[in-house]
Amino acid sequence: MSSRAHLHQLVRQLRRQLLWQRDQGVVGIVPATDEARASFEARRQAHQAARQEAVRAELFEEPAKRAKPAAPETRPAKPAAPAAAAQPPKPVEEAKPAPRPPKSDPSTQLYREYKPLYEEIKRPRSRAPQPAAPQPASSDPSTWSPTRKLHWLSKHLSGCTRCPLHEGRTNLVFGEGDPEARLMFVGEGPGYHEDQQGRPFVGPSGELLTKMIRAMGFAREDVYIANMVKCRPPENRNPAPEELMKCTPFLEKQIEVIQPEVIVTLGRVATNALLGVDGSLGSLRGRFHDRDGVAVMPTYHPAYLLRNDSQKAAAWEDLKQVMARLRGDS
Ligand code: URA
């Protein structure tokens, strides 16, 4: 770009900024009035509700039923903290429009657009700060960071032969995600793709789970995903009680280290095993259960949702309850 064109661009940006300041009734560092803040907050909440509905519709409704999300009356306000209302918008690079996420993945598109709204859900938890890596080599596990504890646990489990499931496995699937996640998902056991890759929920049901996680405002890396059993049951059968008994202590250790605020159990097997009950998923889902002080929300397994489209809306209701709890609304 020539220096003249560059100068023009700067002038345009400055003009836009000044016009914005004038519209907001703020000049320079004059803080926004209470009224402006309240109106901003109201618009933010309306926009949030509209977008949340749009995400739900994109993910969970059949195309025919999908309603176009109502266009917000005003330009969607950036959902920053109220004080930020007095900040000017970032100047837009006119020459190079930002690359758009592929149209084929609406949840990615919506997630990117909507991500800032969820920052409050993802606020750092109030855990004592962990020592920065690299950590001093200490033989006292109580001083270890969650990352190190999980690493140790996964090493300890590798080569496990405690139950017959080891005979058919290609890879043990320990689990993955943020070792300090506020939210944890627990499935029943690895399937074919997970066994091949050594990672949880990477097959078709994993794709849906990833979309559900994104619709909640998280990335996969923000949460922790694990299974009741770490090795694939043959032909994807349900894990047998002895297999669950042998493997559950390791999941319990993972939970103890991660200290999630909420665990979402996926499907009847994981729900019954983790809660130590024997009920139908229909009777257990839709409300929180307490498991040693951790809130557990049972919901449908993504594999089931792939076969039963009509239950997706119910699953989304469960996830919305989880989001509200993580926001501190309930
Ligand atoms: N189903 C599960 O329960 N867990 C996985 O990891 C994949 C599919």
Residues whose N, C-alpha, C, O or C-beta is under 5 A from the ligand:
A	BS01	URA	G187 E188 G189 P190 G191 E194 P200 F201 S205 N227
